[in-house]
Amino acid sequence: MLLALITYQVQAQQKRYNIVWINADDLGRELSCYGHPAVHTPNIDGLAKQGVLYTNAYANAPVCSASRSSQITGMYPTAINSLDHRTLNVTTLPDGIQPITDFFKQAGYFVSNGNGWDLLKSEGKKDYNFIPDIKYDGTDWSQRKKGQSFFAQVQIKYPHRTFVKDEVNPINPDDVVLPKCYPDYPLLRADWAMYLESVQHCDEVVGQILNKLEEDGLAENTVVFFFGDHGRPHLRDKQFLYEGGLQIPLIIRWPNHLKAGEIDKRLVSLVDVAATSLAISGIKTPYELHGKVYLGKHKEKRKYIYGFRQRTGDAVENMRSITDGRYKLIWNRTYNRPWMQLSSYKKLQYPAFALYHYLHNKGELKAPYNQFMAATKPEFELFDLDKDPMEFENLADKKSSKKIQNKLFQILASQLKEYEKNMVLEDDVTIAEAKKGSEIYYEKALQQQKLEISVDATYEDIVKDWENRLLKK
C-alpha cells in the first residue's frame, strides 16, 4: 500500500509542468518577430514560432525594482509598498501576502534564480523592494533532486545600459529608423544602434537557455515565459507611463497546449504571469492575486492595464495610468514638476537627456519633441493610441473626449482605493536621502567610468563627450 502511494505521488509529480521565466532587463518590443527591422534575434524569433506571441503585453511599472516586486508576488507594486525604486522605507509584505516562490516550494517545486550567462555560478538579479529577502533553492534546475519539478527564473542583463557592442552583427547607425517619438539626430541613432546590438546579446543568452532545456531533456515538459521586466531604456520610455516605458515582449511556449506560431492580441499585464504560472502548476493561493489567469482551463479576460510610477532615484513623481487598449489616461498627481527634472541616472547614461536640454536651451528642440521640456505637466493626459501611438496629442479636457476621460478616471480612482491601501508615502527626510544617494552615485560613476567630464559639466559638454564616444568613425 505504501509503495503504491509513493509510486502515485512520483507519477503525479512527473506530470506537473516545469515553469521557466526568462526575464530580460529593459527590453522593449524591438525584436525581429515583432516586426522590427535591422535587429537580429533568431533565437527569440524561433521561440515565437514554437509558441504564442502577445502583441499587447505590458509591465505595470516602468522601472526594474517595482516591476520585479510585482512579478514575484502577483500583486500591484502599490499594494505591497514596493513602488518607489529601491524603496528606502522598505517593509514586509502586508496582510499575509507571500512571494509566489513560497507557494511553489510548498508544492514541492525546486525554486531557482540564475544569471543567464552562467546559471551554475551566479544568482540572477532580484531587486525586490520588500523584506525579507527571498531564499532560493539554487541558481540552476540541474541542482534539484532527480525528477523534481522546478520553477526557474533566469535573468538576462541585456539590453540594460551600459550598452554592449555586437562585433559579430554590428548595426550601422545610418540604417537605424528611430521611433517617431524622437527627433532624428545622429547621436540618437548611434545610441539606438547600440541598444539594438545589446538586444542581440540578449538573444544569444536566450539561445543558450533554450539549448540547455533541450540538452537536459526538459523542453517538452516545461512552460517557457519570455518577457522584458519593463519597457525600453530610452528617454520618454523607461521611468514613464508612455507606451515605450510599459510595452514589453511576451512569448510563451507550452508544448502540446498552445498553437505554435499564434499571435494573441489580448491585453496582458506582467502581473498576470504569476497567476498564470501558478494555475498551470495546479497551485492555489489563499488570497486573490491582482494578476489574471490568461491560459489553461479558466481564462480570465483583462479589460484594463494599469501603470504605476513613483520616485526613481532622485526624480520624485506620482503617476498612475489606465488603458483599455485604445485610450490611455495618465494621471499626473505631481503635475507641478517637469518631465525632465533631474535624473542623475539618465544624465549619466542617456545621451538624449543631455541633448534635449542642450537643444532646448538654444531654442532648437522643435515641436512636438519640445513638449517634453515643459516646466510643468498637465494633471491629465489622454491619448487615442490608435490614432496617436507616439502619445503627443493630449485629448484631456476636450469636449469630444470628456466621456471616455471620465469613464477611465472613475475606474482608475476606484481601483486605486484598493491597490494603494498598503502604500507608505516617503517623507521629506527619506526623499532627501534618496536625492543625496543619487548625487553620490553620479559622482562615483564619473570617476569609475573615467569620463572626460566633471561633475559640473554643462549639457553642451556632456553632449560633446557623447559625440566623441559614439560618433567617432
KEZA-623096 format. One line per 3 residues: their letters; for each residue x, y, z of C-alpha. Coordinates in steps of 0.001 Angstrom, whole numbers, plus 524288, in hexadecimal, padded with zeros to 5 digits. Each point is the difference from the previous one (the first is absolute). Last residue first. Layout:
// KEZA-623096
A> X,Y,Z ~ ... $
// end
This chain:
// KEZA-623096
KKL> 886A4,8DD90,76EFF ~ 7FDB5,80706,80CC9 ~ 7F188,80282,801BE $
LRN> 7FD66,7F8B4,80CA8 ~ 80AD0,803D2,80970 ~ 803AA,80D6D,7FAE1 $
EWD> 7F1AA,80335,7FDDF ~ 7FCFF,7FBFF,80DE8 ~ 80AA7,80918,80523 $
KVI> 7FAE3,80B05,7F779 ~ 7F258,7FE06,8058C ~ 80548,8003A,80DEA $
DEY> 80767,80CA5,7FDBA ~ 7F3E7,8065B,7FA0A ~ 7F81B,7FB53,80BA3 $
TAD> 8098D,80732,8089F ~ 80A17,7F8CA,80815 ~ 7FFA9,8026E,80EAE $
VSI> 802E6,7F1EF,803E0 ~ 80B43,80044,7F672 ~ 80101,7FA41,7F26A $
ELK> 80A47,7F75C,7F9C5 ~ 7F9DB,7F36D,804C8 ~ 80864,7F6B0,807D3 $
QQQ> 7F4C3,7F64D,80179 ~ 80304,7FE77,80E84 ~ 801CF,80E9B,8022B $
LAK> 7F39A,80432,7F916 ~ 7F8C5,7F4E8,806C4 ~ 8046F,8049D,80D60 $
EYY> 7FABE,80DBE,7FDDA ~ 7F302,7FB3F,7FA8E ~ 7FDEA,7F615,80AE4 $
IES> 80305,80A57,80A4D ~ 7F58A,808E3,7FA4E ~ 7F681,7F4AD,7FF3B $
GKK> 8023C,7FCDC,80E63 ~ 7FDCD,80E26,8039A ~ 7F31F,7FFD8,7F8B2 $
AEA> 7FBAA,7F3B0,80709 ~ 80390,80589,80D4A ~ 7F879,80C7D,7FCF6 $
ITV> 7F445,7F7BC,7FC38 ~ 800D1,7F883,80CCA ~ 800BA,80C8E,807F3 $
DDE> 7F4B9,80623,7F87B ~ 7F6F2,7F480,802A9 ~ 7FDFA,7F44C,7F728 $
LVM> 7F214,7FB65,7FE5E ~ 7FCD8,7F2B6,805C8 ~ 7F70F,7F814,7F714 $
NKE> 7F78A,7F581,8062D ~ 7F2DD,8059B,7FBA1 ~ 804E2,80362,7F27D $
YEK> 7FA15,7F50B,7F7D6 ~ 7F2C3,8004E,806B1 ~ 7FCFA,80E7C,7FF41 $
LQS> 807B1,7FFFC,7F340 ~ 7F55E,7F7E2,7F99F ~ 7F5B9,80A99,801C9 $
ALI> 808E9,80ACD,7FB1D ~ 80385,7F81E,7F3DE ~ 7F1EC,7FC54,7FCCD $
QFL> 7FB3C,80DF5,801ED ~ 80B57,8054F,7F81C ~ 7FD7D,7F6E8,7F490 $
KNQ> 7F1A1,80393,7FF50 ~ 80258,80E8E,801AC ~ 80A1E,80030,7F524 $
IKK> 7F74E,7F7DB,7F6F9 ~ 7F4BF,8099C,80199 ~ 80855,80C48,7FF70 $
SSK> 80653,7FCBA,7F301 ~ 7F7E4,80887,7F6D2 ~ 7FFC4,80B16,809D9 $
KDA> 80EB0,8005B,8014D ~ 80463,7FF22,80E21 ~ 80A9B,7F608,7FCDA $
LNE> 8027B,7FDB4,7F192 ~ 80EDD,80144,80106 ~ 805FD,7FE77,7F283 $
FEM> 80DEA,7FAF7,80147 ~ 7FDE9,7F1ED,8040B ~ 808BB,7F944,7F5D1 $
PDK> 7F4D0,7F68B,7FCC3 ~ 7F721,80B6E,7FC0C ~ 7F4AA,7FB07,7F7C6 $
DLD> 7FEC5,7F274,805E2 ~ 80594,80420,80D17 ~ 7F5C7,80A80,80216 $
FLE> 806A3,80742,80B0A ~ 7FB85,80673,80C85 ~ 80964,8076A,808C3 $
FEP> 7FB30,80546,80CE5 ~ 80615,80917,80A05 ~ 80734,80723,7F53F $
KTA> 80EAA,8000F,801E4 ~ 808BB,80B24,8046C ~ 80BF4,8075F,7FB26 $
AMF> 7FE5C,7FA55,7F251 ~ 80BC0,7F8DE,7FA48 ~ 7F844,7F430,7FB3D $
QNY> 7F7C5,808AA,7F74A ~ 80C96,8037E,7F8D3 ~ 7FEF6,7F34C,7F864 $
PAK> 7F3B2,8045D,7F8D8 ~ 80544,80976,7FC26 ~ 80E34,803E9,7FE17 $
LEG> 80B6E,7FFE8,8094E ~ 8083B,80B4E,7FAF2 ~ 7FD29,80AB0,80A07 $
KNH> 80E27,7FFB4,80484 ~ 7FC47,7FB68,80DA6 ~ 7F6F5,7F610,7F9A4 $
LYH> 80AFB,7FA75,7F7CA ~ 808DA,7FDFB,80BCB ~ 7F556,7FAB0,808CA $
YLA> 7FB5E,7F674,7F593 ~ 80DFB,7FBD9,7FD12 ~ 80353,7FDB8,80E4F $
FAP> 7F4B5,7F69F,8023C ~ 80151,7FA55,7F24B ~ 80DC7,7FB2B,802E2 $
YQL> 7FA66,7F75F,80AD8 ~ 80939,7F9DF,80A0B ~ 80516,80AAB,80902 $
KKY> 7F4E2,809D2,7FF24 ~ 7F6A7,7F486,7FFD4 ~ 804FE,7FACF,80D01 $
SSL> 800FA,80D83,805F8 ~ 7F1C6,80283,7FCC1 ~ 7FDD6,80E8F,80104 $
QMW> 7F283,80495,7FBFB ~ 7FCF5,7FD72,7F1CB ~ 7F19C,7FCBD,8016F $
PRN> 7FE85,80CD5,80732 ~ 7F99D,800DB,80D65 ~ 7F327,806C1,80399 $
YTR> 7F876,7F446,7FACB ~ 8038A,7F78E,80BA7 ~ 7F332,7F85D,7FF4A $
NWI> 8021B,7FDDD,7F18F ~ 7F471,7F75B,7FC70 ~ 8028A,7F94E,7F302 $
LKY> 7F41C,7FBA1,7F833 ~ 801A9,7F6B3,7F494 ~ 7F617,7FD6C,7F563 $
RGD> 7FFE0,7F47F,7F6A4 ~ 8055B,7F4B1,80808 ~ 7F6F4,8027D,80B83 $
TIS> 80A80,8081D,80684 ~ 80280,8049D,80DD7 ~ 80AD9,80847,80590 $
RMN> 805BC,804B8,80CD6 ~ 80A98,809F8,802D9 ~ 80664,804F5,80C80 $
EVA> 80D90,80542,7FD6D ~ 80D13,80253,806A6 ~ 80BEA,7FF64,7F728 $
DGT> 80B90,7FDC5,80934 ~ 80092,7F159,7FDE8 ~ 7F2D9,7FBE6,7FA88 $
RQR> 7F510,8054B,8086D ~ 7F240,7FBD9,7FC07 ~ 7FA3E,7F992,7F40D $
FGY> 7F46B,7F6C9,7FE76 ~ 7F907,7FAF2,7F3E4 ~ 7F31D,7F8BA,7FF06 $
IYK> 7FB60,7F7E6,7F45E ~ 7F169,7FE82,7FE2F ~ 7F5D3,7F655,7FB1D $
RKE> 80729,7F367,80359 ~ 7F8D1,7F39E,7FC42 ~ 80179,7F45A,808FC $
KHK> 80332,7F281,7FAE1 ~ 7FC70,7F48C,808AA ~ 80415,7F3B7,7F8C7 $
GLY> 80DCA,803EE,7FC55 ~ 8058B,80D5F,7FD10 ~ 7FC75,80E25,80396 $
VKG> 7FF88,7FEF6,80ECD ~ 7FE7E,80DB7,80572 ~ 80999,8070E,808C9 $
HLE> 7FB50,807A4,80BBF ~ 800F2,7F3A4,80815 ~ 7F4D1,7FB0A,80838 $
YPT> 80359,7F9E1,80D10 ~ 80342,7F24C,804DB ~ 80758,7FD3F,7F340 $
KIG> 7FD17,7F431,7F775 ~ 80A50,7F7D5,7F918 ~ 7FC58,7F761,7F475 $
SIA> 80CF2,802B7,7F92C ~ 7F966,806B3,7F47E ~ 7F863,80820,809ED $
LST> 80C6D,80426,8070B ~ 80646,80489,7F355 ~ 7F394,8073B,7FC16 $
AAV> 7FF2F,8077D,80CCC ~ 80E5D,803BB,7FF41 ~ 7FF6B,803FF,7F1AC $
DVL> 7F40A,8088A,80230 ~ 807E3,80AB4,806D6 ~ 806DA,801DA,7F2ED $
SVL> 7F321,804FE,7FABA ~ 7F929,7FA1D,7F446 ~ 7F686,8068F,7F696 $
RKD> 7FC23,7F628,7F5A3 ~ 80633,8006E,7F26D ~ 8051B,7F20A,7FFAF $
IEG> 80827,7FC00,7F429 ~ 80191,7F153,7FDF2 ~ 80CB4,7FA0C,7FB29 $
AKL> 7FE21,7F31B,806EC ~ 7F26B,7FDB5,8056B ~ 800B3,7FEDB,80EAB $
HNP> 7FDC7,7F37D,807B3 ~ 80872,7F583,7F9A7 ~ 80C91,80711,803E3 $
WRI> 7FE23,80C56,80826 ~ 80860,80AD1,7FA42 ~ 7FC81,80DBB,8045D $
ILP> 804B7,80CC0,7FA0B ~ 7FE45,80D5A,8063A ~ 806B0,80C24,7FAC2 $
IQL> 7FE34,80BFC,8086F ~ 7F8FD,80CFD,7FEF3 ~ 80078,807C7,80CAC $
GGE> 80A54,80A74,7FDF4 ~ 7FE79,80115,7F13F ~ 7F13B,8010F,8015E $
YLF> 800A5,80BEE,808BE ~ 7FFCD,7FDD5,80E9B ~ 80DAD,8052A,80258 $
QKD> 80BF6,7FA9D,80730 ~ 80535,7F966,7F3B2 ~ 7F9D2,805B8,7F3D1 $
RLH> 800C7,80E85,7FD40 ~ 80EEA,7FFC9,8009F ~ 803DE,7F236,7FC3D $
PRG> 80217,7F33A,8071A ~ 7F500,7F7C2,7F9F0 ~ 7F400,7FB92,8076C $
HDG> 7FE95,7F790,80C16 ~ 804FF,7F2FE,80580 ~ 800F4,7FAED,7F217 $
FFF> 7F988,7F318,7FCD8 ~ 801F3,7F183,7FCF2 ~ 7F74C,7F5F4,8069B $
VVT> 803E9,7F1D7,7FDA7 ~ 7F708,7F4E6,8040C ~ 80809,7F3A9,80208 $
NEA> 7FC4B,7F1DB,7FD90 ~ 80415,7FF44,7F1C0 ~ 80C87,807E5,8020E $
LGD> 8055C,7F7E4,80B33 ~ 80956,7F65E,7F98F ~ 80BDE,80674,8065C $
EEL> 805A6,80329,7F299 ~ 7F333,8063B,7FBD7 ~ 7FED9,80854,80C44 $
KNL> 80E4E,803EA,7FE7D ~ 7FDB1,803F3,7F1E5 ~ 7F4E9,808E4,80431 $
IQG> 808B6,806B6,809FB ~ 80B4B,801B4,7F677 ~ 7F716,80588,7F584 $
VVE> 7FA41,809C2,80995 ~ 80DE8,80437,8030D ~ 802D6,802D8,7F1BE $
DCH> 7F32A,8078A,7FEBA ~ 803F2,808F2,80B29 ~ 80C97,802CF,7F8B3 $
QVS> 7F7A5,803F0,7F45E ~ 7F86D,80959,808C1 ~ 80D29,8060F,8037E $
ELY> 80250,8024C,7F17C ~ 7F29C,80658,7FF38 ~ 80370,80947,80B0F $
MAW> 80CEE,8035C,7F987 ~ 7F8A3,8037D,7F390 ~ 7F6DA,8088D,80809 $
DAR> 80B8B,80786,805A9 ~ 8058B,8022F,7F26A ~ 7F2A3,80464,7FB09 $
LLP> 7FEDC,80951,80B83 ~ 80D3A,80620,7FD44 ~ 7FD1A,8012E,7F17F $
YDP> 7F377,8079F,802E8 ~ 7F248,7FC85,7FB46 ~ 7F6DD,80548,80A57 $
YCK> 7F98E,7F5CB,808C3 ~ 7F1AE,7FBED,8018E ~ 80063,7FB8A,7F1DB $
PLV> 807AE,7F3EB,803CE ~ 80D97,800E0,7FA16 ~ 80338,7F977,7F316 $
VDD> 80DE4,7FAF2,800B4 ~ 8075B,7FD7D,7F354 ~ 8097F,80B3E,80204 $
PNI> 8029A,7FABF,80DB0 ~ 805E5,7F3CF,7F9A5 ~ 7FCFC,7F403,80820 $
PNV> 80AE8,7F67C,80325 ~ 7FD50,7F15B,7FEF9 ~ 80C5E,7F922,804A9 $
EDK> 805FD,80B7D,8076F ~ 7F3A8,80248,807EF ~ 8029C,80BEE,8084F $
VFT> 7FBA0,8006D,80E24 ~ 7F692,80A1A,80574 ~ 80200,8057B,80DC4 $
RHP> 7F45C,7FF37,800ED ~ 7F65D,7F4D6,8011C ~ 7FEA9,7F7F0,7F37E $
YKI> 803D1,7F675,80578 ~ 80182,7FBA5,80E2A ~ 7F914,7F306,7FDC8 $
QVQ> 7F993,7F9B9,80BDA ~ 7FBB1,7F1D4,80051 ~ 7F501,7FCD6,80959 $
AFF> 7FDBB,7F1A4,80217 ~ 7F411,7F928,805A5 ~ 80365,7F1AA,800FC $
SQG> 7FA44,7F258,80043 ~ 8085A,7F5B0,806A1 ~ 8039A,7F432,7F7A9 $
KKR> 80D70,7FE85,80613 ~ 801D9,809D0,80AEC ~ 80322,80DDD,7FBC0 $
QSW> 80D4F,805CC,7FCA8 ~ 7FDA8,7FE65,7F14D ~ 7F53F,80A3B,8015C $
DTG> 80A83,80A72,8016D ~ 80231,80B16,809C2 ~ 7FC69,7F958,80CA8 $
DYK> 7F55A,7FDA9,80A04 ~ 7FC8D,80E72,80043 ~ 7FE99,807EF,80C64 $
IDP> 7F7F6,80C34,7FD8D ~ 804E9,80BB8,807AB ~ 7F7AB,803F7,80B88 $
IFN> 7FBFA,80A57,7FCD5 ~ 7FA63,807FE,7F4DD ~ 8048B,807D5,7F43C $
YDK> 80515,7F489,7F816 ~ 80C37,801D3,7F7C7 ~ 8013E,7F1B9,7FC47 $
KGE> 80AB9,7FEAA,7F5CF ~ 804E5,7F250,7FD86 ~ 80875,7F7B0,808D3 $
SKL> 80D48,7FC12,7FAEF ~ 8080A,7F3F8,7FCF5 ~ 7F6C8,7F568,7FB65 $
LDW> 7F762,8088C,7F783 ~ 80B07,8060B,7F834 ~ 7FC5F,80A19,7F5D6 $
GNG> 7F1A0,800C6,803A1 ~ 80254,802BE,80E5A ~ 7F80F,7F6EE,80865 $
NSV> 7F433,7FFA2,808EB ~ 7FB5D,7F2B6,80489 ~ 7F442,7F9A0,80662 $
FYG> 7FF2E,7F127,800E7 ~ 7F18C,7FCBC,8009A ~ 7F9C4,7F83A,80AE4 $
AQK> 7F2D8,806E3,80092 ~ 8046F,807B2,80BED ~ 80BC4,80482,7F823 $
FFD> 7F756,804D8,7F4EC ~ 7F772,80741,809AC ~ 80BAA,80671,80680 $
TIP> 805B8,80406,7F2D4 ~ 7F332,80731,7FDBC ~ 804AC,80A9F,80933 $
QIG> 7F6E6,800B2,80B97 ~ 7F4DF,808DF,8041A ~ 7FBD9,7FDCC,80E12 $
DPL> 7F9B0,80D48,8012F ~ 80C14,807EA,7FC74 ~ 80D4D,7FC64,7FA5D $
TTV> 80AB8,804A0,8090C ~ 8045B,80E1E,7FF1A ~ 80A4B,8081F,7F8E7 $
NLT> 8003E,80E73,80343 ~ 80B2D,801A9,7F651 ~ 7F93E,7F9F0,7F433 $
RHD> 8099C,7FC9D,7F532 ~ 7F6F5,806E4,7F66D ~ 7F3E1,804BE,8072F $
LSN> 7F513,7F67D,7FC97 ~ 801F0,7F535,809F3 ~ 7F601,802CA,80AA1 $
IAT> 7F950,7F2D3,7FD93 ~ 7F346,8051A,7FA48 ~ 80735,80AEF,7F8F7 $
PYM> 807FF,7F5F7,7F87D ~ 7F409,7F904,7FA51 ~ 7FF4D,7F1F2,80495 $
GTI> 8042A,7F343,7F988 ~ 80A8E,7FEE9,80A56 ~ 80C20,7FD60,7F7BC $
QSS> 7FBA2,808A2,7F4CF ~ 7FC44,80B92,808A0 ~ 80D32,80092,806B5 $
RSA> 8064C,7FE8C,7F29C ~ 7F877,80B97,7FA9A ~ 8030E,808D5,80B80 $
SCV> 80E6D,7FC54,7FFDB ~ 80174,800E2,7F13A ~ 7F9DD,80CD0,7FBCD $
PAN> 7F455,802DA,7F741 ~ 7F591,7FA27,808FC ~ 7F42A,7F820,7FB92 $
AYA> 80737,7F8B4,7F557 ~ 7F836,7FE51,7F393 ~ 7FBF2,7F5A0,7F62C $
NTY> 7F819,803EB,7F411 ~ 80664,7F8B8,7F4B1 ~ 8013B,7F2D2,806A5 $
LVG> 807D3,7F5AC,7F89B ~ 7FBD6,7F1E4,801D5 ~ 80936,7F478,7FF03 $
QKA> 8094C,7F8AC,7F70D ~ 80104,80ADE,7F5EE ~ 801CA,809D9,80B12 $
LGD> 80B2B,7F7DC,80595 ~ 80682,8002A,7F2A5 ~ 7FEE5,80ECF,7FF6A $
INP> 80645,800AC,80D76 ~ 80B3D,7F7AE,7FB15 ~ 80161,80702,7F2F1 $
THV> 800C4,80DE5,8058C ~ 8071D,808A8,7F60D ~ 7FB92,80E3F,800B6 $
APH> 7FF3F,807B3,7F341 ~ 7F13B,800C1,7FEC3 ~ 7F670,7FE3F,80B40 $
GYC> 7F463,7F79C,7FC6C ~ 7FD0C,7FA60,80D54 ~ 806DC,7F357,7FC27 $
SLE> 80C06,807EF,7FC78 ~ 800B7,805D6,80D9C ~ 7FF0C,80E01,804DD $
RGL> 7F460,7FD35,808E2 ~ 80642,80632,80BE2 ~ 80A25,7F9A3,808B4 $
DDA> 80488,8072D,80C23 ~ 805CC,7F3DE,806B9 ~ 7FC11,7F316,7F9E3 $
NIW> 7F863,7F61E,80829 ~ 7FFB3,7F1DF,7FB9B ~ 7F5E2,7F9C0,808E7 $
VIN> 80063,7F132,80010 ~ 7F4EA,7F787,80548 ~ 800A4,7F140,80105 $
YRK> 7F34C,7F91C,7FD43 ~ 7FA6F,7F5D8,8090E ~ 7FEA9,7F25E,7FA84 $
QQA> 80C77,7FB6F,806EE ~ 7FA6B,80422,80D0B ~ 7F3D2,7F7E5,7FDF6 $
QVQ> 80845,7F43E,7FC3F ~ 80874,80190,80C26 ~ 7F3F9,80150,808B1 $
YTI> 7F9A8,7F3E1,7F9F8 ~ 80C76,7F801,801E5 ~ 800E3,80466,80E33 $
LAL> 7F1D7,7FC0F,80245 ~ 80206,7F2C9,7F97F ~ 80C15,7FD8F,80856 $
LM> 7F869,80342,80C64 ~ 7F519,7F689,7FC32 $
// end
